[in-house]
Amino acid sequence: MKSLVLAEKPSVARELARVLGCNKTHKSYFEGNQYIVTWALGHLIELKMPENYDPKYKVWKLEELPIIPDKMGLKVIKQTSHQFKAIEHLAERKDVGEFIIATDAGREGELVARWILQRINWKKPIKRLWISSQTDRAIKDGFKNLKPGKQFEDLYESAVCRAEADWLIGLNVSRALTTKFKDPLSAGRVQTPTLAMVLEREDEINKFVPKEYWTIQAKVGSLNAEWELKGEKRIFSKEKAEQIQKKLFNKKAILKSLDRKQKSEPQPLPYDLTELQRDANKRFGFSAKKTSNVLQGLYEQHKLVTYPRTDSRYLTTDMEATMADRLQGIMSGYRDEAKPALAQKGKVQTRKVFNNEKVTDHHAIIPTEERLHLADLSPDERKLYDLIVRRFLALFYPAYQYEVVHANFDVEGESLSARETNILELGFKKVLGKDEDDAGTQSLGHLEKGKSYSVGQVNMNKKMTEPPLRLSESDILAKMEKFGLGTPATRAEIIERIISSEVVERQNGRLYPTKKGKQLIDLVNDELTSPELTAKWEKELEEIARGKGEPKAFKKRIREQTARLVSEIKTSDKTYRAHNLTGSKCPECGEFMKERKTKEGRILVCSSPECSFRKHKDPKLSQRRCPQCHKRMEIHNGKAGAYFQCRRCNVVEKAEDKKKKGVSKREERKLKEKYSPSQENFGTSLGDLLKAAMEDKD
């Protein structure tokens, strides 16, 4: 009998099939002597929509809400139904004796597979492949140690509860707000409290009143010292600052104390997904979504890192034996950094990193034993991989040791202080890089307690208190993690959702609430804006996944919650005005038009939900970039055919004939990605790859 293996994506299925020796290629699966490997295309099954329960729900009406089915049904997604049918036919084969779930090892991956199994009414044995990397060794070991499907039923229950909660709350509240206030308004159990955080920071900025303050710096002998009182260096009175300045000038400073303290900074733990997204945002300006996409390529295509969507920063004790192999894997790009660690036989100095109790579904993100070929990585992949590798290498180096010397002087009753930092052991900062302020710029070693020193120049600097900055994606990810909003796998999507729904804008790496967002937070139920409520739900979902929660009780509470939220919106006396309403009217129905920003430029759409009229306000933007300013160029149709124009630079270019169009660098890279890994003996020149592409079409 054969085993039917379900992967989440065709690319993963291809790799599994290669390792398992499934050499017969079919349109929807690969087959070998022992295994048949097929794939989903993300989700193939979804929860039924309201209109699937009753056609009347096709038209959104406030009076028909809430929509709360007694039992949630499933339906096949139409666009990918061909792949579902293929899996269904494979499952019916008499030579198939068991089903192996090989989708992503997490809550969503479990849901993808289980819904398919439920829909095809699978009755035979189920096993689970649970691996944390996509290397050949990991795949082979994983198939040797398949886990019983029953072990993951609680994880599936948790996924179902999450999906139903998002459907019931998100769909009903969004429909209620949209129909009540006659504008597309989206709300949900995670996105709404996330929006509330952005608005909370905006409120802090608006209420902020700047204040003047002064700081005082003085020369004590050859040293630079600062005035301070009980740790406070700011003086909020100009008169007082001037008095202190006069008091200090040309006086004697007596050294009251000279304290030396040795301090140690421990090695940082490896990354989980959220921490990596935060660091990539701070250092490279990557959005959380971009980090997730680049990381997925490193995991799935290059097989250089372990499972990305993890919430743990620890490793299991059995992984200690794999450290040397992982160091060998990165040697080609990090020889100098990895050599000392290999000389110690890959012994990790940060012993606390090995903690089975702190590893949930997956351990921290670290390099695999796969040999590194830096030339195969894109610039963004190199940046992200470098972060992961250096954080991993830090585990093999000692802690950072330094000494802080603090001198405190008394001048006529006023206090001046000077500091020096001396590095004793650079430790892990050899691979992470040391901070700019790690080393002191002045020496206090010659000072003697009780001795007096001359005070020279005394400077008074005027400054202003500054409002808090608007939240960056790194900031919002930290807040989401703190309050348990979403999971590492979903946080990037939530941020993108509040941006695409036009309640938040991303400007220069910071998140700004829009007029629509400010109004929405006033209209939506107070209960939904609270991160505490969503955090409570996420905790319950985690308990269910661990077999300690009650799925039925959770679903009952969500249904009660949905009815209450919709009732509050129905009876609300609040008002709303579309922020993007224009003065022009729709030529078809006479309602006012709304202006929207899209990737193709600004468009005007009719404000009536029943009318679908829309037109471009600005000329349509193309994918062609201006050679001077690199902005997207407008596309026009003239007498001589299509042409591109950049009004800013007054550059005009004729559109090329599609038949004569060459292969772009992006298309060339995609060809290499597609054909090079799977055809090792095939040439890698562009001509060979194009030939392979043509043969593939045939």
C-alpha positions in Angstrom: 0.0 0.0 0.0 1.1 3.5 -0.7 1.1 6.7 1.5 -0.6 9.8 0.2 1.5 12.8 1.2 0.0 16.3 1.3 2.3 19.3 1.1 1.1 22.9 1.4 2.8 24.2 -1.8 3.9 22.7 -5.2 7.5 23.8 -4.5 7.6 21.9 -1.2 5.9 18.9 -2.8 8.6 18.8 -5.5 11.3 18.7 -2.8 9.6 16.0 -0.8 9.1 13.9 -4.0 12.7 14.2 -4.9 13.9 13.1 -1.5 11.3 10.2 -1.4 12.2 9.0 -4.9 8.8 9.8 -6.5 10.1 10.1 -10.1 6.8 9.9 -12.0 5.5 13.4 -12.6 1.8 14.0 -13.1 -0.2 17.2 -13.4 -1.3 17.2 -9.8 1.1 14.9 -8.0 4.4 12.9 -8.0 4.4 9.2 -7.6 7.0 6.6 -6.5 7.0 3.0 -5.3 6.0 3.9 -1.7 4.6 7.5 -1.8 2.3 9.7 -3.8 3.1 13.4 -3.1 0.5 16.0 -3.9 -0.1 19.6 -2.7 -2.6 22.2 -1.6 -2.4 25.7 -3.0 -2.7 27.4 0.4 -6.2 26.7 1.5 -8.4 24.6 -0.8 -11.3 24.6 1.6 -12.8 27.6 3.5 -15.7 28.3 5.7 -19.0 28.9 3.9 -19.9 32.5 3.2 -23.3 33.9 4.4 -24.9 33.6 0.9 -24.0 29.8 0.9 -26.4 29.5 3.9 -29.1 31.7 2.3 -29.1 33.6 -1.0 -30.7 36.6 0.7 -27.3 37.4 2.4 -25.8 38.4 -1.0 -27.3 41.8 -0.3 -25.9 43.4 2.9 -28.7 44.5 5.2 -28.4 45.7 8.7 -31.7 44.2 9.8 -30.5 40.7 8.9 -27.5 40.8 11.2 -26.0 39.0 13.1 -25.4 36.0 10.9 -24.6 33.1 13.3 -24.9 29.6 11.8 -25.6 26.9 14.4 -22.9 24.8 12.7 -20.2 26.3 10.4 -20.1 24.6 7.0 -17.1 24.1 4.6 -16.9 24.7 0.9 -14.3 24.1 -1.8 -12.7 27.3 -3.1 -13.7 27.6 -6.7 -10.4 29.0 -8.1 -8.5 25.9 -6.8 -11.2 23.3 -7.1 -9.2 21.4 -9.7 -6.5 20.6 -7.2 -9.0 19.5 -4.6 -10.6 17.1 -7.1 -7.2 15.7 -7.9 -6.5 15.0 -4.1 -10.0 13.5 -3.8 -9.4 11.1 -6.7 -6.0 10.1 -5.2 -7.6 9.4 -1.8 -10.1 7.1 -3.5 -7.4 4.9 -5.0 -7.4 1.4 -3.5 -3.6 1.2 -3.3 -3.6 4.2 -0.9 -3.6 3.1 2.7 -2.6 6.1 4.8 -2.5 9.9 4.6 0.6 11.8 5.7 0.0 15.5 6.5 3.2 17.4 5.4 1.8 20.9 5.4 3.5 23.6 7.4 4.1 22.4 11.0 1.8 24.9 12.7 -1.8 25.8 13.4 -2.7 27.1 9.9 -0.9 24.2 8.2 -2.9 21.7 10.3 -6.1 23.5 9.3 -5.2 23.3 5.6 -4.9 19.6 5.7 -7.7 18.7 8.2 -10.3 20.6 6.3 -9.4 18.7 3.1 -9.5 15.4 5.0 -12.9 16.3 6.4 -14.3 17.3 3.0 -13.1 14.0 1.4 -14.5 12.0 4.4 -11.1 10.3 5.0 -11.5 7.2 7.3 -8.1 5.6 7.0 -5.0 6.2 9.2 -3.5 9.7 9.4 0.2 10.4 10.2 2.0 13.7 10.6 5.4 14.9 9.3 6.7 17.5 11.8 10.0 19.0 10.8 11.7 22.3 11.4 13.8 22.6 8.2 13.6 21.6 4.6 17.0 19.9 4.2 17.2 16.4 2.8 18.4 15.1 6.1 15.5 16.7 8.0 13.0 15.3 5.5 14.4 11.8 5.6 14.6 11.8 9.5 11.0 13.2 9.6 9.6 10.4 7.4 11.4 7.8 9.6 9.8 9.3 12.7 6.3 10.1 11.6 3.9 11.1 14.4 0.3 9.8 14.8 -2.3 12.2 13.5 -4.3 12.0 16.7 -1.5 13.8 18.5 -2.4 17.0 16.6 -6.2 17.0 16.9 -6.1 19.6 19.7 -4.0 21.9 17.4 -6.7 21.5 14.7 -9.4 22.3 17.2 -7.6 25.5 18.1 -7.3 26.4 14.4 -11.0 25.8 13.9 -11.9 28.0 16.9 -9.6 30.8 15.5 -11.1 30.6 12.0 -14.7 30.6 13.3 -14.1 33.5 15.7 -12.5 35.6 13.0 -15.5 34.8 10.6 -18.2 35.5 13.2 -16.7 38.7 14.7 -15.0 40.1 11.6 -17.7 39.4 9.1 -20.7 40.5 11.3 -19.0 43.6 12.8 -17.6 44.7 9.4 -21.1 44.2 7.7 -22.8 46.0 10.6 -20.5 49.1 10.4 -20.5 49.2 6.6 -24.3 49.0 6.3 -25.0 51.3 9.3 -22.6 54.1 8.1 -22.7 53.4 4.3 -19.0 53.1 3.8 -16.6 50.1 3.6 -15.5 49.7 7.2 -13.5 46.7 8.4 -13.1 45.6 12.0 -11.8 42.4 13.6 -10.7 40.9 16.9 -6.9 41.6 16.1 -6.8 44.4 13.6 -9.0 46.7 15.6 -6.9 46.8 18.8 -3.8 47.1 16.6 -5.4 50.2 15.0 -6.2 51.4 18.5 -2.5 51.3 19.4 -1.6 53.5 16.4 -4.2 56.0 17.4 -3.2 55.9 21.1 0.3 57.0 20.1 -1.2 59.7 17.8 -3.2 61.0 20.7 -0.1 61.2 22.9 1.7 63.2 20.1 -1.3 65.6 19.8 -1.5 66.2 23.5 2.2 66.7 23.9 3.3 70.3 24.9 7.0 70.9 24.4 9.0 72.4 27.3 12.3 74.3 27.3 15.1 72.9 29.4 18.8 73.4 29.8 21.8 71.1 30.4 25.2 72.2 31.8 28.6 70.8 30.7 31.8 71.8 32.3 35.5 71.1 32.0 37.0 69.7 35.2 40.7 69.6 34.5 41.0 67.8 31.2 37.7 65.9 31.7 34.2 66.6 30.3 31.6 66.5 33.1 27.9 67.1 33.3 25.8 68.7 36.0 23.2 66.4 37.6 21.0 66.1 40.6 19.8 62.7 41.7 20.3 61.4 38.2 18.4 64.2 36.5 20.5 66.3 34.0 17.7 68.6 32.8 17.0 72.0 34.4 13.5 73.4 33.5 14.2 77.0 34.7 16.5 79.3 32.8 17.2 81.4 35.9 18.3 78.4 37.9 20.5 77.2 35.0 22.2 80.6 34.8 22.7 80.6 38.6 24.4 77.1 38.5 26.5 78.2 35.5 27.8 81.2 37.4 28.3 79.2 40.6 30.5 76.6 38.8 32.7 78.9 36.7 36.3 79.1 37.8 35.7 77.2 41.0 37.4 74.1 42.5 35.9 70.7 42.1 36.5 68.2 44.8 36.4 64.5 43.9 33.8 63.0 46.3 33.7 59.5 44.9 35.3 57.3 42.2 33.3 54.1 41.6 34.4 51.2 39.4 31.8 48.6 38.5 32.4 45.6 36.3 29.4 44.6 34.3 28.5 41.8 32.0 26.1 41.6 29.0 24.9 38.1 28.2 24.8 36.7 24.7 21.4 37.4 23.0 19.3 34.3 22.3 18.5 33.3 18.6 15.6 34.9 16.8 12.0 34.1 16.9 9.9 35.5 14.0 8.7 38.7 15.7 12.1 39.6 17.0 13.7 39.1 13.5 10.9 41.2 11.9 11.6 44.0 14.4 15.4 43.9 13.8 15.0 43.8 10.0 12.7 46.8 10.3 15.1 48.8 12.4 18.2 48.0 10.4 17.0 47.7 6.8 13.5 49.3 6.9 11.9 45.9 5.9 8.2 45.7 6.5 7.1 42.7 8.6 5.5 41.2 5.5 8.7 41.6 3.5 10.8 39.9 6.2 8.3 37.0 6.2 8.5 36.6 2.4 12.3 36.8 2.3 12.6 34.4 5.2 10.3 31.9 3.6 12.6 31.8 0.6 15.6 31.1 2.8 13.7 28.3 4.4 11.9 26.7 1.5 13.9 27.4 -1.6 17.5 27.7 -0.2 17.0 25.5 2.9 19.4 27.6 4.8 17.3 28.4 7.9 14.9 26.5 10.1 11.1 26.9 10.3 10.3 30.6 10.2 6.9 31.0 12.0 8.1 30.3 15.5 7.5 32.1 18.8 10.4 30.5 20.6 13.9 31.7 21.1 15.2 28.5 22.6 16.6 25.2 21.3 15.9 21.6 22.3 18.6 19.7 24.2 19.0 17.1 21.4 20.1 19.9 19.0 23.4 20.4 20.8 24.9 17.5 18.8 24.0 19.3 15.5 25.9 22.6 16.3 29.2 21.6 14.6 27.4 20.6 11.4 25.6 23.9 11.3 28.9 25.8 11.7 30.4 23.8 8.9 27.4 24.8 6.7 28.1 28.5 7.1 31.9 28.3 6.8 32.1 29.5 3.2 30.7 32.9 4.2 31.7 33.2 7.8 35.1 31.4 8.1 36.8 33.8 10.5 33.8 33.9 12.8 33.0 30.2 12.8 36.6 28.9 13.1 37.0 29.6 16.9 33.6 27.9 17.5 34.7 24.8 15.5 38.0 24.8 17.4 35.9 24.2 20.5 34.1 21.4 18.7 30.9 23.5 18.4 30.4 23.9 22.1 27.8 26.5 22.9 28.8 28.9 25.7 25.2 30.1 26.2 24.0 27.0 28.0 20.5 28.4 28.8 19.6 28.4 25.1 18.9 24.6 25.4 15.6 24.4 27.2 12.9 21.9 26.1 10.3 23.5 28.3 10.5 26.9 26.4 10.2 25.3 23.0 6.6 25.2 21.9 5.8 23.8 18.4 9.1 25.0 17.0 12.6 26.1 18.2 14.3 29.4 17.4 15.3 30.3 13.9 18.9 29.2 13.2 21.0 28.1 10.2 20.6 24.6 8.9 23.6 22.3 8.1 23.0 23.1 4.3 26.1 24.4 2.6 26.0 28.1 2.1 26.4 29.6 -1.5 26.2 33.3 -1.0 26.1 33.9 -4.7 22.7 32.2 -4.9 21.1 34.8 -2.5 19.5 38.1 -3.5 20.7 41.2 -1.6 17.7 41.1 0.7 18.2 37.4 1.4 21.8 38.1 2.3 20.9 40.8 4.8 18.3 38.7 6.6 20.5 35.6 6.5 23.4 37.6 8.0 21.2 38.7 10.9 20.3 35.1 11.7 23.8 33.7 11.3 25.5 36.3 13.5 22.9 35.9 16.2 23.5 32.2 16.0 27.3 32.6 16.2 27.0 34.8 19.3 26.0 31.6 21.2 29.6 30.3 20.8 31.3 33.4 22.2 31.7 34.5 25.8 29.6 37.3 27.4 30.6 41.0 26.8 32.5 42.2 29.8 33.1 45.9 30.5 33.9 48.3 33.3 32.1 51.5 34.1 34.1 54.2 36.0 31.9 57.0 37.6 33.5 60.1 39.1 31.4 62.5 41.2 32.7 66.0 42.0 31.3 68.6 44.4 31.5 72.2 43.4 30.0 74.7 45.9 27.3 72.2 46.8 26.5 71.3 43.1 27.3 67.9 41.6 29.3 67.2 38.4 29.8 63.7 37.1 32.1 62.1 34.5 32.0 58.6 33.2 34.3 56.2 31.4 33.6 52.8 29.9 36.4 50.3 29.4 36.0 47.0 27.4 37.4 44.0 29.3 36.2 41.2 27.0 34.5 42.0 23.6 33.0 38.5 23.6 30.0 37.9 21.3 30.3 41.5 20.0 33.1 40.3 17.8 30.5 38.8 15.6 27.5 41.1 16.3 29.5 44.3 16.2 30.1 46.6 19.2 28.1 49.7 20.0 29.4 53.1 19.2 29.4 54.1 22.9 31.1 50.9 24.2 34.5 52.4 24.6 35.1 55.5 26.7 36.7 58.6 25.1 38.3 59.9 28.3 40.3 58.3 31.1 39.5 58.7 34.8 42.3 56.5 36.0 44.5 59.4 37.2 41.9 60.8 39.6 42.4 60.7 43.3 39.5 60.9 45.9 39.5 64.1 47.9 41.7 66.0 45.5 40.5 69.3 44.0 40.5 70.1 40.3 40.0 73.4 38.5 36.6 74.0 36.8 37.2 75.7 33.4 34.7 76.4 30.7 31.0 76.0 31.7 28.5 75.7 28.8 24.7 76.0 29.1 22.7 74.3 26.3 19.1 75.1 25.6 16.9 72.1 24.4 13.2 71.2 24.0 11.4 68.1 25.1 10.3 66.1 22.1 7.0 64.2 21.5 7.1 60.4 21.2 7.7 59.2 17.7 4.9 57.6 15.7 5.1 53.8 15.8 7.4 52.0 13.5 6.6 48.4 12.4 9.2 47.3 14.9 7.3 49.2 17.7 3.9 47.8 16.7 5.2 44.3 16.5 6.6 44.6 20.1 3.2 45.9 21.3 1.3 43.1 19.5 3.7 40.5 21.1 3.3 42.1 24.5 -0.5 42.0 24.4 -0.7 38.6 22.6 -2.3 40.1 19.5 -2.2 37.5 16.7 0.7 35.0 16.3 4.1 35.4 14.8 2.7 34.0 11.6 -0.2 36.4 11.4 1.1 39.8 12.7 2.6 40.9 9.3 -0.7 40.2 7.6 -2.6 42.2 10.3 -0.3 45.2 9.7 -0.8 45.0 5.9 -4.6 44.7 6.4 -5.0 47.9 8.4 -2.9 49.6 5.7 -4.9 48.2 2.7 -8.2 49.1 4.4 -7.0 52.7 4.5 -7.2 53.2 8.2 -3.4 53.5 8.6 -0.8 54.8 6.2 2.9 53.9 6.1 5.1 57.0 5.7 8.9 57.0 6.0 8.8 53.8 8.0 6.2 55.1 10.5 2.5 54.3 10.9 0.1 57.2 10.6 -3.7 56.9 11.3 -5.9 58.3 8.5 -9.1 60.3 8.9 -11.0 57.1 8.2 -9.1 55.2 11.0 -9.8 58.0 13.5 -13.5 57.8 12.8 -13.6 54.0 12.8 -12.1 53.7 16.2 -14.9 55.9 17.6 -17.6 53.9 15.8 -16.4 50.4 16.7 -17.3 48.7 20.0 -15.1 49.7 22.9 -14.8 46.0 23.7 -13.1 45.3 20.3 -10.5 48.1 20.7 -9.1 46.6 23.9 -6.0 44.4 23.4 -6.7 42.7 26.7 -9.8 41.0 25.3 -8.0 39.7 22.2 -5.0 38.6 24.3 -7.5 36.6 26.5 -8.9 34.9 23.3 -5.4 34.1 22.1 -4.5 32.6 25.5 -7.6 30.4 25.3 -6.7 29.3 21.8 -3.3 28.3 23.0 -4.8 26.3 25.9 -7.1 24.5 23.4 -4.0 23.7 21.2 -2.4 22.1 24.3 -5.5 20.1 25.1 -6.3 22.1 28.3 -9.1 24.3 26.9 -12.8 23.7 25.9 -13.5 24.4 22.2 -17.3 24.2 22.7 -17.3 26.7 25.5 -15.0 29.1 23.4 -17.3 28.9 20.4 -20.4 29.6 22.5 -18.8 32.7 24.1 -17.8 34.0 20.6 -21.4 33.6 19.4 -22.7 35.5 22.4 -20.0 38.2 21.9 -20.9 38.5 18.2 -24.7 39.1 19.0 -23.8 41.7 21.6 -21.4 43.6 19.3 -23.8 43.8 16.4 -26.6 44.9 18.8 -24.5 47.8 20.0 -23.7 49.0 16.5 -27.4 48.8 15.5 -28.5 51.0 18.4 -25.5 53.4 18.1 -26.4 57.1 17.6 -22.9 58.0 16.3 -22.3 59.6 12.9 -19.8 59.1 10.2 -18.6 61.1 7.1 -16.5 59.4 4.5 -13.1 61.1 4.6 -12.6 60.8 0.8 -15.9 62.1 -0.4 -15.5 64.6 -3.3 -17.8 67.2 -4.8 -18.2 65.5 -8.1 -21.2 63.2 -8.8 -21.5 59.8 -10.4 -22.7 60.1 -14.0 -24.8 56.9 -13.6 -26.6 57.3 -10.3 -26.0 60.8 -9.2 -24.4 59.9 -5.8 -21.2 61.7 -4.8 -17.9 60.1 -5.8 -15.1 59.0 -3.5 -11.4 59.3 -4.2 -9.1 56.3 -3.5 -5.4 55.8 -3.8 -4.4 52.6 -5.6 -1.1 51.2 -7.0 -2.2 52.5 -10.4 -2.8 56.0 -9.2 -5.9 57.8 -7.8 -9.3 56.6 -8.9 -12.9 57.9 -8.3 -15.5 55.4 -7.3 -19.2 55.9 -6.7 -20.2 56.1 -3.0 -23.4 54.1 -3.6 -22.9 50.4 -2.7 -25.3 49.4 -5.5 -23.4 51.3 -8.2 -20.1 50.0 -9.5 -19.0 53.1 -11.6 -15.3 54.0 -11.3 -12.8 56.0 -13.3 -9.2 57.0 -13.1 -8.6 60.5 -11.8 -4.9 60.4 -12.7 -3.4 58.7 -15.7 -2.7 55.0 -15.2 0.7 54.2 -13.7 2.9 51.6 -15.4 5.6 49.3 -14.0 8.2 51.3 -16.1 10.5 53.4 -14.0 11.7 56.9 -15.0 15.5 56.7 -15.8 16.1 59.9 -13.9 13.9 60.0 -10.7 13.0 56.2 -10.8 9.3 56.9 -10.1 6.7 54.9 -11.9 5.8 56.4 -15.3 2.3 57.1 -16.6 1.1 55.1 -19.6 -0.8 56.7 -22.4 -2.1 55.7 -25.8 -1.2 58.1 -28.7 -1.5 58.0 -32.5 1.8 56.2 -32.7 0.8 53.7 -30.0 1.4 53.3 -26.3 4.1 55.5 -24.6 5.4 56.1 -21.1 5.7 59.6 -19.6 7.2 61.1 -16.4 5.7 64.5 -15.9 8.2 65.3 -13.1 11.2 64.9 -15.4 9.5 65.5 -18.7 10.8 62.1 -19.9 8.9 60.2 -22.7 9.6 56.7 -23.8 7.9 54.7 -26.5 6.4 51.4 -25.3 8.3 48.4 -26.7 6.7 45.8 -28.9 5.9 42.9 -26.6 7.0 40.4 -29.2 10.5 41.9 -29.2 10.7 42.4 -25.5 13.8 40.7 -23.8 14.0 39.0 -20.5 14.2 41.3 -17.5 16.6 40.6 -14.7 13.7 39.6 -12.5 12.4 37.1 -15.1 16.0 35.8 -15.6 16.3 35.2 -11.8 12.9 33.4 -11.7 14.0 31.1 -14.6 17.2 30.3 -12.7 15.2 29.6 -9.5 12.8 27.3 -11.4 15.2 25.3 -13.5 18.6 25.3 -11.8 17.7 23.4 -8.6 15.6 20.7 -10.3 18.0 20.0 -13.2 21.5 19.9 -11.7 23.2 18.7 -14.9 21.5 21.3 -17.0 23.4 24.4 -18.1 22.8 27.6 -16.2 23.3 30.0 -19.0 20.3 32.2 -20.0 20.0 30.4 -23.3 19.8 27.0 -21.6 17.2 28.2 -19.2 15.1 29.7 -21.9 15.3 26.4 -23.8 14.2 24.6 -20.6 11.3 27.0 -20.3 10.1 26.3 -23.9 10.4 22.6 -23.4 8.3 22.9 -20.2 5.6 24.7 -22.2 5.6 21.9 -24.7 
